[in-house]
Amino acid sequence: MKSWSSVAIPPLQKSFRMPPLRIFDTAAARISDVEVKSLYRMYVCGITPYDATHLGHAATYLTFDLINRYLRATGAQVNYVQNITDIDDPLLERAQRDGIDWKDLAHQQIDLFRSDMEHLRVIPPAHYIGAVEAIPLVIEAIADLNDQSSIYKVDTDYYFSVHKDDRFGARSHLSQKEMLSIFSERGGDPLREGKKDPLDCLAWMSQRPNEPGWDSSLGLGRPGWHIECTAIALKYLDPADLEETLIDIQGGGSDLVFPHHEMCASQARVITGKELAATYVHAGMIGLDGEKMSKSKGNLVFVSRLVASGTDPMAIRWALMSDHYRSNRMWSDELLHKAEVELAQVRKALHHVEVAETEAVIKEIIRALSDDLDTPKVLSTLIDWSAATLSGEQGGSSQQLLNSLDALLGLKL
């Protein structure tokens, strides 16, 4: 599937030292150093294309855009892969509700998502893979799981035995009771009769009446949610044989910790004998009016609508960076207005003929980003610098800072 347009990234001045990135690893439950490498493999779970792109999506993809930019600034390459779940129950349900063909709805929403990512200047993935095009990979992955005696049949569907992975639960750190509750809320079927364990997840679902299906050795049907990402990651991230883990970073929103990322990691480990990711990174949720922003609550704020109303996409980036990426936070008109005011002040300072000293500012930005993406500290540093410039301080280079903000933060000012 076609990704979106590439983003030009100015080179960071070589005199700036890039310390190792320290990031919170969900599986380790602590902030850890990301190993220094020349090539990183990063997989970030994409959208289900029926409500794109709300600010919860945007916050997640901006988080991994910052990681991508930081790792590239160290001189490393990043093989970034993202999927798109272009066949799933919510998509089919929305298409039926709106009286539109599910394929047309998916294509419309994917195009909108691409446009939103371009507006926000998110670096595109090297491989942008739809679940439908990955069905042959899914079938291969299920066959590999079956070779490990971890696939079984319930009626005409096929399930993955999660406890075939002796580390199941080690990434999410949840009790059995917590897992069962969340599994039920997030697409699981713990009460289905015939399953060996309530937490076993669907790998292949036989075709239901009036729903699409694809022919396979498993019969006519479609993939389960979790196996799609496992299969895509194993194919497109080209895991290295000599490394302890298959990839470097597995990421998404915090609502994917369980069951999705736990299931993906278990499937990958059963297939390969290795842990899927060295680091599991998750972004917090965005809320509105005191509640989590979600499709079911009908309180979504969309990037495309903000941009259509005249909002500067850079102000959206700024607003989403004003709180820490791991925090669950609220969106409001006041937050956006504050971002617009602060961004205007920084822009004004950057276009002064003489500006305050910039090298120390860039070093502080790098230091803050290296420390678990401390963007509130970054923005505070920029506001202080702009105030110093507007008060008449000199000795810096506006172009040097402009290039650094573009390269590290994705802010085109």
C-alpha positions in Angstrom: 0.0 0.0 0.0 1.2 3.5 -0.8 2.5 5.5 2.1 2.3 9.3 2.3 4.8 11.9 0.9 8.3 11.9 2.3 9.4 14.7 4.7 12.6 16.6 4.1 14.7 16.5 7.2 17.6 19.0 7.5 20.8 17.6 8.9 21.7 18.4 12.5 25.0 20.1 13.0 27.6 17.4 13.6 29.0 19.2 16.6 26.0 18.3 18.7 26.4 15.1 20.6 23.4 12.8 20.6 23.3 10.8 23.9 21.5 7.4 23.8 17.8 7.6 23.8 16.2 6.7 27.2 12.6 5.7 26.9 10.0 4.0 29.1 9.8 0.3 28.3 6.3 -1.0 29.2 7.6 -4.6 29.5 10.5 -3.6 31.8 8.3 -1.1 33.6 11.1 1.4 33.7 13.0 4.0 31.7 15.7 2.1 29.8 18.5 3.0 27.3 17.8 2.2 23.7 20.8 0.3 22.5 23.1 2.4 20.2 22.9 0.9 16.7 23.4 1.8 13.1 20.0 0.4 12.1 16.8 0.4 14.1 13.7 -1.7 13.4 10.5 0.0 14.6 6.9 -1.3 14.2 3.9 1.0 15.1 0.4 -0.2 14.9 -1.8 1.8 12.5 -5.4 2.8 12.4 -8.6 0.9 11.6 -9.8 3.2 8.8 -13.2 4.4 9.8 -12.6 7.5 11.9 -9.3 9.1 10.8 -7.5 11.0 12.1 -8.6 12.0 15.6 -6.2 13.6 18.1 -5.6 10.3 19.9 -4.2 8.9 16.7 -2.2 12.1 16.1 -0.7 12.0 19.6 0.5 8.4 19.1 2.1 9.0 15.7 3.7 12.2 16.8 5.3 10.2 19.7 6.9 7.7 17.3 7.8 10.5 14.9 9.9 12.1 17.6 11.6 8.7 18.3 12.2 8.3 14.6 13.7 11.7 14.3 15.9 11.3 17.3 17.3 8.0 16.2 17.9 9.4 12.7 19.7 12.4 14.2 22.2 10.0 15.8 23.2 9.0 12.3 21.3 5.7 12.3 18.9 4.4 9.8 15.4 3.5 10.9 13.3 0.8 9.1 9.9 2.0 10.2 6.9 -0.2 9.4 3.2 0.6 10.1 0.2 -1.5 9.3 -3.4 -0.4 8.6 -6.2 -2.7 9.7 -8.3 -2.4 6.5 -10.5 -5.3 7.4 -12.0 -5.6 10.9 -15.4 -5.7 12.6 -15.6 -2.0 13.5 -14.9 -1.1 9.8 -17.6 -3.4 8.6 -20.1 -2.2 11.2 -19.5 1.5 10.3 -19.8 0.8 6.6 -23.1 -1.0 7.2 -24.4 1.8 9.4 -23.5 4.4 6.8 -24.7 2.4 3.8 -21.3 2.4 2.1 -19.2 -0.4 0.7 -16.5 -1.2 3.3 -13.7 -1.0 0.7 -14.8 2.5 -0.3 -15.0 3.6 3.4 -11.5 2.2 4.0 -10.0 3.9 1.0 -11.6 7.3 1.9 -10.3 7.1 5.4 -6.8 6.0 4.4 -6.5 8.9 2.0 -7.6 11.2 4.8 -5.1 9.7 7.2 -2.3 10.2 4.7 -3.3 13.8 4.2 -3.3 14.4 8.0 0.1 12.8 8.4 1.5 15.1 5.7 0.0 18.2 7.4 1.6 17.2 10.7 4.9 16.4 8.9 5.1 12.9 10.2 7.9 10.9 8.6 6.2 8.1 6.5 6.9 4.4 7.2 9.2 2.6 4.8 6.5 0.0 4.5 2.8 0.8 5.0 1.0 -2.5 4.8 -2.7 -3.2 4.8 -4.1 -6.3 6.5 -5.8 -7.4 3.3 -2.6 -7.4 1.3 -0.9 -9.2 4.2 -3.3 -12.2 4.2 -0.8 -14.5 2.5 1.7 -13.6 5.3 -0.9 -14.3 7.9 -1.7 -17.7 6.5 2.0 -18.5 6.6 2.3 -17.3 10.2 -0.7 -19.4 11.3 0.9 -22.4 9.6 4.1 -21.7 11.6 2.1 -21.5 14.8 0.4 -24.7 13.9 3.8 -26.4 13.5 4.3 -25.5 17.2 1.0 -27.1 18.2 -0.3 -23.7 19.2 -3.3 -23.4 16.8 -6.6 -25.2 17.4 -10.1 -25.2 15.9 -13.3 -24.1 17.5 -16.2 -24.8 15.1 -14.9 -23.3 11.8 -12.6 -20.7 13.4 -8.9 -21.1 14.5 -7.5 -19.9 17.8 -4.0 -19.3 19.2 -3.1 -20.9 22.5 -1.6 -18.0 24.4 0.0 -20.1 27.1 2.2 -21.8 24.5 4.3 -18.8 25.2 5.7 -19.2 28.7 6.2 -15.4 28.9 2.5 -14.6 28.2 1.6 -11.6 30.4 5.2 -10.5 30.9 4.8 -7.4 28.8 1.6 -6.0 30.3 2.0 -7.1 33.9 -1.8 -7.7 34.4 -3.5 -10.2 36.6 -5.7 -12.9 35.1 -8.8 -11.0 36.3 -7.6 -7.8 34.7 -6.7 -9.6 31.5 -10.1 -11.1 31.2 -11.9 -7.8 31.8 -9.8 -5.9 29.2 -9.9 -8.7 26.7 -13.7 -8.6 26.7 -13.7 -4.8 26.3 -11.2 -4.9 23.4 -12.5 -7.4 20.9 -11.9 -10.6 22.7 -14.3 -13.4 23.3 -13.4 -15.0 26.7 -16.8 -16.7 27.1 -16.8 -18.6 23.8 -17.5 -22.3 24.4 -14.9 -24.7 23.1 -11.8 -22.5 23.8 -9.0 -24.1 25.7 -8.4 -20.9 27.7 -10.6 -17.8 27.9 -7.7 -15.6 26.8 -6.9 -17.6 23.6 -7.3 -15.2 20.7 -8.8 -15.6 17.2 -6.2 -16.2 14.5 -8.5 -17.0 11.6 -12.3 -16.3 11.4 -14.4 -18.2 8.9 -16.5 -16.1 6.7 -19.7 -14.9 8.3 -23.0 -14.2 6.3 -22.8 -10.9 4.3 -19.1 -10.4 5.2 -16.0 -10.6 3.0 -13.8 -13.6 3.0 -10.6 -14.8 1.4 -9.8 -18.3 0.3 -7.1 -20.1 2.2 -5.9 -23.5 3.4 -7.9 -22.6 6.5 -11.1 -22.1 4.6 -12.9 -19.0 3.4 -12.4 -16.3 6.0 -10.3 -13.4 7.3 -7.5 -12.9 9.8 -7.8 -12.2 13.5 -6.5 -8.8 14.6 -3.3 -9.7 16.4 -1.8 -12.1 13.9 -1.8 -9.5 11.2 0.8 -7.3 13.0 2.9 -10.3 14.0 3.1 -11.5 10.3 3.8 -8.0 8.9 6.5 -7.3 11.5 8.3 -10.6 10.8 8.2 -10.0 7.1 9.0 -6.3 6.6 11.4 -5.6 9.5 13.8 -8.4 8.4 14.7 -9.5 12.0 18.4 -10.2 12.4 19.4 -13.8 13.3 22.2 -12.8 15.6 20.2 -10.3 17.8 18.4 -11.4 21.0 15.1 -9.7 19.9 13.4 -9.6 16.6 13.0 -5.8 16.4 14.0 -2.8 18.4 10.7 -1.0 19.2 7.1 -2.1 19.1 4.8 0.9 19.7 1.3 2.2 19.8 -1.2 3.8 22.1 -1.5 2.6 25.7 -4.8 0.9 24.9 -2.8 -1.6 22.8 -0.6 -2.9 25.7 -3.2 -5.6 26.3 -4.4 -7.6 24.5 -2.9 -6.5 21.2 0.8 -6.2 21.9 0.9 -9.0 24.4 -0.7 -11.3 21.9 1.6 -10.2 19.0 4.7 -10.7 21.2 3.5 -14.2 22.2 2.8 -15.3 18.7 6.1 -14.0 17.5 7.9 -15.8 20.3 6.2 -19.1 19.6 7.1 -18.8 15.9 10.7 -17.8 16.3 11.7 -18.6 19.9 12.7 -14.9 20.4 11.1 -11.9 22.1 9.4 -9.6 19.6 10.8 -6.3 20.7 13.7 -5.0 22.8 11.5 -2.1 23.9 7.7 -1.7 24.1 6.7 2.0 24.0 3.1 3.3 24.5 1.6 6.8 24.2 -1.1 8.0 26.6 -4.7 8.6 25.7 -6.2 12.0 24.7 -9.5 13.1 26.3 -12.1 15.8 25.8 -14.3 17.4 28.5 -13.0 15.1 31.2 -13.5 11.8 29.2 -11.3 9.6 27.0 -11.6 10.6 23.4 -13.1 7.6 21.7 -15.3 6.6 18.8 -17.9 5.0 21.1 -18.3 8.2 23.1 -18.7 10.3 20.0 -16.3 13.0 21.3 -13.5 12.8 18.7 -11.6 15.9 17.5 -10.2 15.4 14.0 -7.0 16.8 12.6 -8.6 17.3 9.2 -11.4 19.5 10.6 -9.0 21.6 12.6 -6.8 22.2 9.6 -9.9 22.9 7.4 -11.0 25.5 10.0 -7.7 27.3 9.6 -5.6 25.8 12.4 -1.9 25.7 11.8 -0.8 22.0 11.8 2.3 23.1 13.7 0.1 24.5 16.5 -1.5 21.0 16.7 2.0 19.5 17.0 3.0 22.0 19.6 -0.2 21.5 21.7 0.2 17.7 21.6 3.8 18.1 22.8 2.9 20.4 25.6 2.3 17.4 27.9 4.4 14.3 28.3 3.7 11.6 25.7 3.0 8.9 28.4 0.4 11.0 30.2 -3.3 10.7 29.7 -4.3 14.3 29.0 -7.2 16.5 28.0 -7.6 18.4 24.8 -9.4 21.7 24.9 -9.8 24.9 22.9 -7.8 26.6 25.6 -4.9 24.2 25.1 -4.9 24.9 21.4 -5.1 28.7 21.9 -2.2 28.6 24.3 -0.1 26.6 21.8 -0.9 29.1 19.0 0.2 32.0 21.3 3.4 30.3 22.3 4.2 29.2 18.7 3.6 32.8 17.5 6.1 34.1 20.1 8.7 31.6 19.0 8.2 32.3 15.3 8.5 36.1 16.0 11.8 35.6 17.8 13.1 33.3 15.1 12.6 36.0 12.5 14.5 38.6 14.4 17.7 39.8 12.7 19.6 39.1 15.9 18.6 36.3 18.3 19.7 35.1 21.7 22.4 32.4 21.9 21.2 29.1 20.3 23.8 26.4 20.9 22.9 25.9 24.5 19.2 25.9 23.6 19.8 23.1 21.1 21.9 21.1 23.5 19.1 21.4 26.1 16.5 20.3 23.5 18.6 17.2 22.7 19.1 16.4 26.4 15.4 16.7 27.2 14.4 14.6 24.2 16.9 11.9 25.1 15.3 11.7 28.6 12.1 9.9 27.7 11.0 12.5 25.2 10.5 15.3 27.7 8.7 17.6 25.3 7.3 19.9 28.0 10.9 20.8 29.0 11.7 21.3 25.3 8.8 23.8 24.8 9.6 25.6 28.0 13.2 26.0 26.8 12.0 27.5 23.5 9.6 29.9 25.2 12.4 31.1 27.5 14.7 31.6 24.5 12.1 33.5 22.6 11.6 35.8 25.6 15.3 36.4 25.8 15.5 37.2 22.1 12.5 39.6 22.2 14.1 41.4 25.1 17.2 42.1 23.0 19.7 39.3 23.8 22.0 38.4 20.9 24.7 35.9 19.9 22.8 33.1 18.3 21.9 31.8 14.9 18.2 31.6 13.9 18.9 29.3 11.0 20.8 26.9 13.3 17.8 26.7 15.6 15.2 26.5 12.7 17.0 23.5 11.3 17.2 21.8 14.7 13.5 22.3 15.4 12.7 20.9 12.0 15.0 17.9 12.4 14.2 17.0 16.0 10.6 18.2 16.6 9.1 18.2 13.1 8.3 21.9 13.6 8.6 23.8 10.3 8.7 27.4 11.4 
